[in-house]
Amino acid sequence: MKYILINLIVLVSLSQAVQEFIYIKPVSIEYAPTQKESEKKVKTVQEKEEEVFNENAQNMWANAGGDSFDMDDYEEESEGNSSSKCTTISGFTVDKDGCPQTYRLKTKFENKKSDLVIGMKEELKEFSLFLKEHPTYQVLIYSYTDSIGEEEENKLITQKRAKVINKILLDYGVSSTKLTAIGKGEKEEFKSNMSKEGRAQNNRIEIELIN
């Protein structure tokens, strides 16, 4: 009996020792997201910010009384106008790329005359320097007049005036191969010929650049 009790005590002691030996303390492990999951999370945040920005832009445009606003169109237009690829010159209208396109001379010929007017040379001086620095441009010189008088006479006057402008540019060193002088007569009126002010504006010289 004593022998059996001793064996039982030994077995219980061994069992407790084994349990203490194999016990593994649980360790807390934090979940680390993969690179793809992190990128997806960042992308989701960016998309939400973009949605908020677009919504705010839509609201501002609507409050301003504008038409429907399309962010894609706005971005394309902004990219297209972000920087001009041409050199501009004072007084010229420009196209969508910022390139000079047309210019109307401020100095005008006297009524129904084609004699050189003082001031035209000075006005065209800067333009001639621009043309020599940018030789790829072709220059069209258009001359117009009002409808007072005979149509053929008006046509002849505008041809002479266009040639006067052509000669000024030649005198400043612009190549003759770049210049074309065209007299348009009384056609393509800019304003109504029914008033004195309108006729004054129809007597004009316009220059167009073609690149």
C-alpha positions as a printed NumPy array, in Angstrom:
array([[   0.   ,    0.   ,    0.   ],
       [   2.815,    2.369,    0.893],
       [   4.491,    1.533,   -2.421],
       [   1.323,    2.401,   -4.369],
       [   0.98 ,    5.79 ,   -2.63 ],
       [   4.588,    6.643,   -3.433],
       [   3.979,    5.825,   -7.123],
       [   0.857,    7.986,   -7.205],
       [   2.733,   10.932,   -5.686],
       [   5.513,   10.516,   -8.248],
       [   3.   ,   10.413,  -11.159],
       [   1.19 ,   13.536,   -9.93 ],
       [   4.495,   15.386,   -9.577],
       [   5.567,   14.334,  -13.089],
       [   2.204,   15.441,  -14.53 ],
       [   2.52 ,   18.905,  -12.973],
       [   6.106,   19.22 ,  -14.198],
       [   5.123,   18.31 ,  -17.743],
       [   2.265,   20.837,  -17.724],
       [   4.591,   23.602,  -16.499],
       [   7.239,   22.624,  -19.06 ],
       [   4.977,   22.677,  -22.171],
       [   3.044,   25.856,  -21.208],
       [   3.472,   28.553,  -23.863],
       [   2.588,   32.092,  -22.942],
       [   0.325,   33.635,  -25.583],
       [   1.897,   36.567,  -27.448],
       [  -0.105,   39.431,  -28.984],
       [   0.693,   39.845,  -32.723],
       [  -0.409,   42.992,  -34.549],
       [  -1.657,   42.612,  -38.122],
       [   0.673,   44.201,  -40.662],
       [  -1.05 ,   45.075,  -43.95 ],
       [   0.64 ,   44.116,  -47.182],
       [   2.05 ,   46.731,  -49.613],
       [  -0.896,   46.284,  -51.987],
       [  -3.392,   46.833,  -49.172],
       [  -1.521,   50.008,  -48.102],
       [  -1.526,   51.354,  -51.667],
       [  -5.225,   50.571,  -51.955],
       [  -5.91 ,   52.476,  -48.726],
       [  -3.958,   55.54 ,  -49.962],
       [  -5.753,   55.416,  -53.303],
       [  -9.113,   55.291,  -51.549],
       [  -8.26 ,   58.42 ,  -49.539],
       [  -7.145,   60.259,  -52.703],
       [ -10.325,   59.28 ,  -54.502],
       [ -12.439,   60.596,  -51.637],
       [ -10.52 ,   63.908,  -51.629],
       [ -10.98 ,   64.225,  -55.392],
       [ -14.705,   63.566,  -55.088],
       [ -15.013,   66.297,  -52.449],
       [ -13.025,   68.748,  -54.621],
       [ -15.16 ,   68.029,  -57.698],
       [ -18.353,   68.422,  -55.684],
       [ -17.197,   71.783,  -54.309],
       [ -16.255,   72.957,  -57.807],
       [ -19.671,   71.961,  -59.112],
       [ -21.386,   73.884,  -56.319],
       [ -19.303,   77.041,  -56.857],
       [ -19.981,   76.945,  -60.61 ],
       [ -23.701,   76.485,  -60.025],
       [ -23.824,   79.344,  -57.512],
       [ -22.07 ,   81.596,  -60.045],
       [ -24.886,   80.932,  -62.516],
       [ -22.714,   79.096,  -65.043],
       [ -23.622,   76.179,  -67.26 ],
       [ -22.908,   72.586,  -66.331],
       [ -19.306,   72.159,  -65.22 ],
       [ -17.162,   69.25 ,  -66.398],
       [ -13.877,   68.762,  -64.544],
       [ -12.389,   66.751,  -67.431],
       [ -12.987,   69.629,  -69.839],
       [ -11.588,   72.089,  -67.309],
       [  -8.4  ,   70.056,  -66.815],
       [  -7.853,   69.679,  -70.571],
       [  -8.324,   73.406,  -71.077],
       [  -6.007,   74.244,  -68.191],
       [  -3.318,   71.927,  -69.512],
       [  -3.638,   73.444,  -72.945],
       [  -3.26 ,   76.994,  -71.625],
       [  -0.792,   76.348,  -68.846],
       [   2.072,   77.757,  -70.915],
       [   2.147,   79.5  ,  -74.256],
       [   4.335,   77.886,  -76.906],
       [   4.654,   81.175,  -78.811],
       [   6.202,   84.561,  -78.227],
       [   3.522,   87.233,  -78.056],
       [   3.673,   90.83 ,  -79.291],
       [   1.862,   93.834,  -77.908],
       [  -1.447,   94.667,  -79.553],
       [  -2.017,   91.328,  -81.261],
       [  -4.923,   89.039,  -80.549],
       [  -3.781,   85.486,  -79.824],
       [  -5.107,   82.034,  -80.619],
       [  -5.794,   79.237,  -78.108],
       [  -2.072,   78.415,  -77.924],
       [  -1.133,   81.999,  -77.094],
       [   0.329,   82.685,  -80.538],
       [  -0.128,   86.166,  -82.1  ],
       [  -2.806,   86.175,  -84.759],
       [  -4.242,   89.538,  -85.853],
       [  -3.524,   93.223,  -85.343],
       [  -5.385,   96.38 ,  -86.38 ],
       [  -3.212,   99.444,  -86.964],
       [  -4.041,  102.406,  -84.742],
       [  -2.644,  104.9  ,  -87.27 ],
       [  -5.002,  105.403,  -90.214],
       [  -4.802,  106.84 ,  -93.702],
       [  -6.552,  110.088,  -94.483],
       [  -9.999,  109.702,  -95.979],
       [  -9.858,  108.305,  -99.535],
       [  -6.081,  108.742,  -99.699],
       [  -3.195,  106.293,  -99.751],
       [  -0.337,  108.639,  -98.817],
       [   1.913,  107.572,  -95.954],
       [   0.768,  108.951,  -92.611],
       [   3.364,  109.973,  -90.038],
       [   3.23 ,  107.516,  -87.186],
       [   2.765,  104.351,  -89.231],
       [   6.483,  103.626,  -89.399],
       [   6.895,  103.943,  -85.646],
       [   3.876,  101.727,  -85.043],
       [   5.243,   99.018,  -87.335],
       [   8.828,   99.195,  -86.033],
       [   8.322,   96.798,  -83.127],
       [   6.362,   94.464,  -85.4  ],
       [   9.192,   94.341,  -87.95 ],
       [  11.694,   93.403,  -85.215],
       [   9.381,   90.607,  -84.12 ],
       [   9.143,   89.277,  -87.691],
       [  12.923,   89.23 ,  -88.11 ],
       [  13.274,   87.306,  -84.849],
       [  10.526,   84.863,  -85.895],
       [  11.066,   84.26 ,  -89.633],
       [   8.625,   81.336,  -89.824],
       [   5.624,   83.688,  -89.923],
       [   3.875,   84.673,  -93.129],
       [   2.259,   88.125,  -93.05 ],
       [  -1.036,   89.028,  -94.711],
       [  -1.725,   92.77 ,  -94.931],
       [  -5.419,   93.561,  -95.432],
       [  -6.666,   97.047,  -96.283],
       [ -10.351,   98.069,  -96.043],
       [ -12.388,  101.221,  -96.641],
       [ -15.95 ,  102.412,  -96.231],
       [ -18.666,  102.268,  -98.894],
       [ -18.625,  105.955,  -99.81 ],
       [ -17.668,  106.375, -103.475],
       [ -17.317,  103.965, -106.379],
       [ -16.593,  100.352, -105.538],
       [ -13.717,  100.048, -108.018],
       [ -12.096,  103.231, -106.728],
       [ -12.377,  101.97 , -103.175],
       [ -10.785,   98.709, -104.204],
       [  -7.87 ,  100.564, -105.821],
       [  -7.34 ,  102.779, -102.77 ],
       [  -7.13 ,   99.791, -100.44 ],
       [  -4.648,   98.05 , -102.737],
       [  -2.387,  101.106, -102.653],
       [  -2.675,  101.378,  -98.885],
       [  -1.762,   97.714,  -98.384],
       [   1.317,   98.228, -100.58 ],
       [   2.371,  101.242,  -98.479],
       [   2.353,   99.081,  -95.338],
       [   4.196,   96.361,  -97.246],
       [   6.946,   98.842,  -98.2  ],
       [   7.362,  100.067,  -94.616],
       [   8.04 ,   96.521,  -93.473],
       [  10.454,   95.994,  -96.367],
       [  12.32 ,   99.164,  -95.374],
       [  12.697,   97.71 ,  -91.875],
       [  14.357,   94.606,  -93.316],
       [  11.474,   92.121,  -93.436],
       [  11.846,   89.649,  -96.297],
       [   9.549,   90.25 ,  -99.273],
       [   8.835,   86.513,  -99.404],
       [   7.039,   86.838,  -96.068],
       [   4.674,   89.664,  -97.092],
       [   1.399,   89.653,  -99.002],
       [  -0.563,   92.902,  -99.511],
       [  -4.296,   92.609, -100.227],
       [  -6.767,   95.41 , -100.913],
       [ -10.267,   94.349,  -99.878],
       [ -12.131,   97.516, -100.895],
       [ -15.412,   98.212,  -99.139],
       [ -16.196,   94.542,  -98.542],
       [ -16.242,   92.905,  -95.105],
       [ -17.281,   96.023,  -93.224],
       [ -16.378,   96.052,  -89.55 ],
       [ -19.115,   98.477,  -88.522],
       [ -22.16 ,   99.902,  -90.265],
       [ -21.4  ,  102.486,  -92.947],
       [ -24.554,  104.385,  -91.986],
       [ -22.714,  106.454,  -89.365],
       [ -19.564,  108.57 ,  -89.433],
       [ -18.085,  106.553,  -86.577],
       [ -18.803,  103.296,  -88.37 ],
       [ -17.173,  104.497,  -91.601],
       [ -14.11 ,  105.638,  -89.638],
       [ -13.69 ,  102.131,  -88.216],
       [ -14.185,  100.515,  -91.617],
       [ -11.178,  102.482,  -92.952],
       [  -8.611,  100.188,  -91.419],
       [  -5.47 ,   98.101,  -91.917],
       [  -5.393,   94.607,  -90.426],
       [  -2.399,   92.296,  -90.237],
       [  -2.692,   88.55 ,  -89.92 ],
       [   0.094,   86.161,  -89.014],
       [   0.214,   82.607,  -90.326],
       [   2.711,   80.17 ,  -88.865]])
